[in-house]
Each structure stands twice: as structure tokens, then as C-alpha cells.
Amino acid sequence: MAKPSVSLVKEWEVIYESDEVRLEVGTAVFAEDYWKVIPAGGKPKYFYGESAWSDSRRIAGDIDFQVHFI
């Protein structure tokens, strides 16, 4: 199956938010298949697939260490 478009995600749930970064999760086809990291004043970075949750938390944790404790 090809990777679904991120535009299929209709609703994003905020998992973590601080002054430095926001971490969100959404569903396109499978539950929680897209993750989004939005640094303060930056462009969002999208993650898809089996390791999306860990990759997104790693990137968000590099910006704000507190993400590692959620």
C-alpha cells in the first residue's frame, strides 16, 4: 500500500505543547499513523509509519527535553 497523503488527516490531537515545540498525532488510514512536530516559529515536520511515534518524539525531544517524560 502506498503512503497516504497527509491531507487525509482531518483532525490533529495535541500530545505535547510548550513554548518551544508542539507534538501532534493524526489518523489518515490507520490509527495514529501520522505524527507532526512543529517547532516554535518553524515549519511542521511530518512522520508516517511504524516508527513515526518514536521518530517524532526524538526530534521534539531534541528541541525540548521535557518531551521525553510524556
C-alpha positions in Angstrom: 0.0 0.0 0.0 1.3 3.5 -0.9 1.8 6.1 1.8 -1.5 8.1 2.2 -1.4 11.8 1.8 -1.1 13.9 5.0 -4.2 15.9 3.7 -6.3 12.8 4.6 -5.8 13.6 8.3 -8.9 15.6 9.3 -8.1 16.2 13.0 -4.8 16.5 14.9 -4.6 15.7 18.6 -2.1 17.7 20.6 0.1 15.3 22.6 2.6 17.8 24.0 2.9 21.6 23.8 5.4 24.1 25.2 6.9 27.4 24.2 9.5 25.6 22.1 7.6 22.8 20.3 4.2 21.1 19.7 3.7 17.4 19.1 0.5 16.2 17.4 -0.9 12.9 16.2 -3.5 12.3 13.5 -5.1 9.4 11.6 -5.2 9.2 7.8 -5.9 5.4 7.3 -4.6 3.6 10.4 -4.9 4.8 14.0 -2.2 7.4 14.8 -0.3 6.8 11.6 0.8 10.4 11.2 2.8 12.4 13.7 3.7 16.1 13.4 6.4 18.1 15.1 6.1 21.9 15.0 9.0 23.9 16.4 8.2 27.4 17.6 8.4 29.7 14.6 9.3 26.8 12.3 7.8 24.6 9.6 6.0 21.4 10.6 7.8 18.1 10.1 5.6 15.0 9.4 6.3 11.4 10.3 4.4 8.4 8.9 4.6 4.7 9.6 5.6 2.2 12.2 8.3 4.2 13.8 6.6 7.6 13.4 5.8 8.0 17.1 9.4 7.4 18.2 11.0 9.4 15.5 8.7 12.4 16.2 9.3 12.2 20.0 13.1 12.0 19.3 13.0 15.2 17.2 10.7 17.0 19.5 12.9 15.9 22.5 15.9 17.4 20.8 14.1 20.7 20.8 12.5 20.4 24.3 13.9 17.8 26.7 10.6 17.6 28.6 9.0 15.6 25.7 11.0 12.6 26.9 8.9 12.5 30.0 5.4 12.2 28.4 
